[in-house]
Amino acid sequence: MGTRPILVMGICGVGKSTIAKGIADRFGGEFIEADDFHDAQSVAHMRDGHPLTDDMRWGWLDRLGDAVNNAPKRAVLACSALGRAHRDRLRARTGPIDIVFLHGDRALIEDRMNGRQGHYMPTSLIDSQLAALQPPDATGENALWLTVALSPDRIIDLAAGALAPSA
């Protein structure tokens, strides 16, 4: 795969941040947390249990694409990027990206979300995220599908093995 930016994507609660940070650490890359780029209105909207609209996402995705492009090292972005249009919007700024798609059983994801502290995303948004999800095409979008039933360390090992820079 190479040195293209990496997008770690999936619905809320799949462990995007943990996995993206682990991959970035493994490669000496730049971890970028998409949640840090939401505007205050969007965060409040989600905290109140409402899913974002695409109109609310476009500027956020543009800011993320710029952050990826400005990263001093290989960028590893933790971002939901639920729809193909969202990933296309990112690619319009970044060029080709490698994707790690985290997916799993809804009950497992809800259980993990119930256990996390200090995050604004309520479990009530799982179903709207699943409804909006357009899984990436493994070949057409260069996506590696990994189940969150695996341990984070195993997911990071598999992703890093598949995404290692070419020698």
N, C-alpha and C positions, 0 to 999 in steps of 0.2 A: 504494500500500500504506500508507505512513504512518509513524507513530512507535511502532508496537507493538514489543515486544521481538523480537529476531531470534535464532533458533536455527540454528546451523550444525551440521549433523549428518551422520553416516555412520559406517562401520566404522572401526576403527583404521587409521592410516596414510594417510588420505585428505587430510590437511592442514587439519583443522578449526580448529586453533589459529591457524595462519598466516592462513587466510582470515578467521576471526572477528576477529582483531586488525586486519587490514587494513580490514575493513568498519567496525569501531569507530573506527579512526583517521580514516577518510574522513568519518564523520558526527560526529566529536567525541563518540562514545559511550563507554560503559563496557564494556570487554572483561572477560568472566568465563570463566575456565578451569575446566571441570567437574572435571578431574583433581585440582585443588587441594581439592576438597570430599569426596573419598573418605576413609573412615576407614582407619587403618593396617591393619586386618585385611583389608579388601578389596584394598588395594594388594598386600599379601603374597600373597593368594590369586591375583591375576593374575600377579604376578611369578613364582609357581610354575607358571604355565601353565594355570591353571584359570579358566574363565569365571565371571562373577558370576551368582548366582541372582537372580530378581526380589526375593526377600526381602532380599537384600543391597543392592538398588538403591533401594528405596522411601525410606528415610531420606535417602539421597544426593540423590534427585530433589527431595525436600521442601526440603532445604538449598539446592539450586540455585534452586528457585522463590522462596524467601525472598531469596536474593541478588539475583535479577533484580528483585524488587519493591523492594528497598532500594537499588538502584543510583541514584546521583544524576542520571544521564543515561540516554539510550536504551541499554538493555542489549543486548549482542551476546554470546550464550552459545555456546561451543564445547563440544558434548556429543554423545556417540554417539546417545542417544535411539533405540535400534534398533527398539523395538517401539511400536506404536500406544498400548499401555497406558502406556508410559513417557512419551510425548508428552502423553497425556491427563492423566497425573499432574502434569506440569509446568503444563499449562494450567489445572488445577484451582486452582493457586496464582497463576499469572500472568495469567490471562485469555487472550484471543487472542494468538497469536504468528505472526510470519512465519517461514518455514522456507527455508533454503538446504540442499538435499540434495546432498552430494558423493558421487559414485559413479564407479566405473571398473573397469578390467581388474584381475583379481586379481594377475597377474604384475607389473604396474606398481606396485601398492600394496605387494606384498611387497618389491620392489626398493627402494622408498622407505623402507620400515621398516628394511630391512637397513642403510641408510645413515645412519639417525639415531642420535644419541649420547645416552646417559643417560636413556632412557625405560624404564619398567618393563614395558611391554606387549610380550611376545614375538610373533614372527611366527607361532608355533604357534597363536595364538588367532584368526587370520584366518578360518579355516573355521567356527569356532563363531560368530563375529560374523556371517558371511554367512548361516549357518543361522538365526540369531535375527532377522536384518534383515527388517523389514516396511516397505518403502519408503513414504514418505508420499504421500498422494493429492495430486496437483498442485492440484486444485480444492478438494476437501473439506477439506484441511489447509493450503491457501494455500502450497504448496511450489514452489519454483523448483529444478528439477533441473539440475545442472551437472556435466559430466564433468571428472575430475581429469587428463585428458589435456591440457587447456588449461593454460597457465602460471598461476601464482598471481595475477599482476597482471591477467591477462585475466578470471579468475574473479571477482576483487574488483571489477573494472570492471563486469562484467555484473550481479553481485549488487547493487552500489551503485546502478546505473542502475534496476534493478527495484524496489529498496526505498527509494529516496530519499523523504524526507518530502514530503508534498504541499505545494505552494506556497500 
